[in-house]
Every structure is written in C-alpha cells, then in structure tokens.
Amino acid sequence: MTSVPAPEGFGDLWTDDRDRQNAAYDAMMKATSDPVPWAYTVWDDVVANLGHHDNHNRAIASQILCNLAVSDPEQRILKALAPLVEVTRDKRFVTARHCLRSLWKIGLAGPAQRAAVMDALAARFADCAPEKNHTLIRNDLVAGLRDLHRATGDETIEQRAMALIETEDDLKYRGKYAKTWRQ
C-alpha cells in the first residue's frame, strides 16, 4: 500500500499553541467528515494521542479517530474501540463528552463497525450508573444512537435505544432520554 502524506497542518493538532491547534482541529474535522486517502498515514499517531497527558489532545484524538472510521477499510477501528471507550471515562468530563458525542460516527463505516459501536454504547450506558455525571453520559449515548439511526435508517438502532431507555429506573430521566431521542 502506498503511503499518502498527511495533510498540511495535521501535526498542529498536537501543538501547545492553542490557536494553531484549534485551526488544525477545525480543518481536520472538516476533512475527515468524508473518507480520506491518508487515514492510515496518521492512524497510529491519532491512536497514541488517546492517552496523551494533555486532555485537549485526548479529546481531539478521539473525535478525529471516530471520523476516520469511514476511511478504514481494514477495520482497524474495531481494535481502537476499547481505548476510545476509555476516553469516555476521562478524568476531565469535558474530554469524555467530546468522545461520547463522536462515537456514533464509527457506525457509519459499515455493519461490523455499527454492531461493535452499538454494543460499546449499550455497555457504557449500563456501566456508567455509579459515575457522578451518569445522567449526562446516558443522554449523550442516546443522542449518539439517535444520530446513528438518522444517518443509517437502521431500525435495530431504535429498538436498542428504546430498550436502553427502558432500563432507566428513574422515570424523570427515562422521559428525558426519550425526549432526546425524539429531538
């Protein structure tokens, strides 16, 4: 396989200069919203930054990696799913939410990726109960399933989301999650 060079400015994603980093982030999010030929050129770098000491880098890496799933015919994203889910437990909740809000995009890459991300989202819905912000996490997960359903038309996603919502014991939050689904 011929290596396609990373786009100009890609390295700025990991800079300490926030203006350059933000500009690179905006450019790379836009570029990766459609398949790109350079995904595997940057893949390992992006995955490595999921564990970076700087929470900005972790948030950026998680969002870029989720976007790159549509550029991943080798299905490498399936091996990267566990580290991505770990970012949803980040000590900086804002970082976790950035990742949570992007995970659904993995399901756009194909049926295997969709099944894997649906399983990961369902598991995260169940295991977040003891966490401080579990209601926000669950709401983000429902919103992600909604977005995936709208993008794919896959009715099994709605069935899965409704089943998850029904597991919520608190009727107030069950209603909020159902409202999020309908938005």
C-alpha positions as CSV (number, residue, x, y, z in Angstrom):
1,M,0.0,0.0,0.0
2,T,1.3,3.4,-1.0
3,S,1.5,5.9,1.9
4,V,-0.4,9.1,1.2
5,P,1.2,12.0,3.1
6,A,-0.8,13.6,5.9
7,P,-2.4,16.9,5.0
8,E,-0.5,20.1,5.7
9,G,-1.2,21.3,9.3
10,F,-2.0,17.8,10.7
11,G,0.9,18.0,13.1
12,D,-0.6,21.2,14.6
13,L,-3.2,19.0,16.2
14,W,-0.7,18.2,18.9
15,T,0.9,21.6,19.4
16,D,0.9,23.6,22.6
17,D,-0.1,26.7,20.6
18,R,-3.9,26.7,21.1
19,D,-4.7,28.9,18.1
20,R,-2.8,26.6,15.8
21,Q,-4.2,23.6,17.4
22,N,-7.8,24.9,17.1
23,A,-7.3,25.8,13.5
24,A,-5.8,22.4,12.7
25,Y,-8.7,20.7,14.6
26,D,-11.3,22.6,12.6
27,A,-9.5,21.8,9.3
28,M,-9.1,18.1,10.2
29,M,-12.6,17.6,11.4
30,K,-13.9,19.1,8.2
31,A,-11.5,17.0,6.1
32,T,-12.3,13.7,7.9
33,S,-16.1,14.2,7.7
34,D,-15.7,12.3,4.3
35,P,-13.3,9.4,3.5
36,V,-9.7,10.5,3.1
37,P,-6.8,8.6,1.5
38,W,-4.3,9.5,4.2
39,A,-6.1,7.8,7.2
40,Y,-3.5,5.1,7.8
41,T,-0.7,7.6,7.5
42,V,-1.9,9.4,10.6
43,W,-3.7,6.5,12.3
44,D,-1.1,5.4,14.8
45,D,-0.4,9.0,15.8
46,V,-4.0,9.6,16.5
47,V,-4.5,6.4,18.5
48,A,-1.3,7.3,20.5
49,N,-2.8,10.7,21.4
50,L,-5.8,9.0,23.1
51,G,-3.6,8.6,26.1
52,H,-1.8,11.9,25.9
53,H,-1.2,13.8,29.1
54,D,-3.0,16.9,27.7
55,N,-6.8,16.5,27.8
56,H,-7.1,18.6,24.6
57,N,-5.1,16.1,22.7
58,R,-7.1,13.3,24.1
59,A,-10.4,15.0,23.0
60,I,-9.1,15.8,19.6
61,A,-7.7,12.4,19.0
62,S,-11.0,10.7,20.0
63,Q,-13.0,12.9,17.6
64,I,-10.6,12.6,14.7
65,L,-10.4,8.8,15.2
66,C,-14.2,8.4,15.2
67,N,-14.3,10.5,11.9
68,L,-11.5,8.4,10.4
69,A,-13.6,5.2,10.8
70,V,-15.2,5.8,7.4
71,S,-11.7,5.8,5.9
72,D,-10.8,2.5,7.4
73,P,-11.4,-0.5,5.1
74,E,-9.1,-2.7,7.2
75,Q,-11.5,-2.1,10.2
76,R,-8.7,-1.0,12.5
77,I,-11.3,1.0,14.4
78,L,-12.5,-2.2,15.9
79,K,-9.2,-2.6,17.8
80,A,-9.3,1.1,18.7
81,L,-12.8,1.0,20.1
82,A,-11.7,-0.1,23.6
83,P,-9.2,2.8,24.0
84,L,-11.9,5.2,22.7
85,V,-14.4,4.0,25.3
86,E,-11.7,4.6,27.9
87,V,-11.7,8.2,26.9
88,T,-15.4,8.4,27.8
89,R,-14.2,7.8,31.4
90,D,-11.6,10.6,31.2
91,K,-10.9,12.5,34.5
92,R,-11.8,15.7,32.6
93,F,-15.5,15.3,31.9
94,V,-15.4,17.7,29.0
95,T,-13.0,15.4,27.3
96,A,-15.1,12.4,28.0
97,R,-18.2,14.2,26.5
98,H,-16.3,15.1,23.3
99,C,-15.6,11.4,22.8
100,L,-19.1,10.3,23.8
101,R,-20.6,12.7,21.2
102,S,-18.4,11.3,18.4
103,L,-18.5,7.5,19.0
104,W,-21.7,7.0,16.9
105,K,-19.8,8.1,13.7
106,I,-17.9,4.7,13.9
107,G,-21.2,3.1,12.9
108,L,-21.2,4.9,9.6
109,A,-18.2,2.7,8.5
110,G,-20.2,-0.5,7.9
111,P,-22.3,-3.2,9.6
112,A,-19.4,-4.7,11.7
113,Q,-18.4,-1.3,13.0
114,R,-22.1,-0.4,13.6
115,A,-22.7,-3.6,15.6
116,A,-19.5,-3.0,17.6
117,V,-20.2,0.6,18.4
118,M,-23.8,-0.2,19.4
119,D,-22.6,-2.9,21.8
120,A,-20.0,-0.5,23.2
121,L,-22.6,2.3,23.7
122,A,-25.0,-0.1,25.4
123,A,-22.3,-1.4,27.7
124,R,-21.3,2.1,28.6
125,F,-24.9,3.0,29.3
126,A,-25.1,0.2,31.8
127,D,-21.7,0.7,33.4
128,C,-21.9,4.4,34.0
129,A,-24.6,4.2,36.7
130,P,-22.2,4.8,39.6
131,E,-20.5,7.8,38.0
132,K,-21.1,11.4,39.1
133,N,-22.4,12.5,35.7
134,H,-24.1,9.3,34.6
135,T,-27.3,11.1,33.5
136,L,-25.4,13.3,31.1
137,I,-23.4,10.3,29.9
138,R,-26.6,8.4,29.2
139,N,-28.2,11.3,27.5
140,D,-25.1,11.7,25.2
141,L,-25.2,7.9,24.4
142,V,-28.9,8.2,23.5
143,A,-28.2,11.2,21.3
144,G,-25.4,9.3,19.6
145,L,-27.7,6.3,18.9
146,R,-30.3,8.8,17.6
147,D,-27.8,10.3,15.2
148,L,-26.6,6.9,14.0
149,H,-30.2,5.8,13.4
150,R,-30.9,9.0,11.4
151,A,-27.8,8.6,9.4
152,T,-28.3,4.9,8.5
153,G,-32.0,4.3,8.8
154,D,-31.2,1.0,10.7
155,E,-34.3,0.2,12.7
156,T,-32.4,-2.1,15.1
157,I,-30.7,1.0,16.5
158,E,-34.0,2.5,17.5
159,Q,-35.0,-0.8,19.1
160,R,-31.7,-0.9,21.0
161,A,-32.0,2.7,22.2
162,M,-35.6,2.2,23.4
163,A,-34.6,-0.9,25.3
164,L,-31.7,1.0,26.9
165,I,-34.0,3.9,27.9
166,E,-36.4,1.4,29.5
167,T,-33.6,0.2,31.8
168,E,-33.6,3.6,33.5
169,D,-35.3,3.3,36.9
170,D,-35.8,7.0,37.4
171,L,-38.9,8.0,35.4
172,K,-37.8,11.6,35.2
173,Y,-34.6,10.6,33.4
174,R,-36.3,7.9,31.3
175,G,-38.5,10.7,30.0
176,K,-35.5,13.0,29.3
177,Y,-33.8,10.3,27.4
178,A,-36.9,9.6,25.4
179,K,-37.2,13.3,24.6
180,T,-33.6,13.4,23.5
181,W,-34.3,10.5,21.1
182,R,-37.2,12.5,19.6
183,Q,-35.3,15.8,19.1
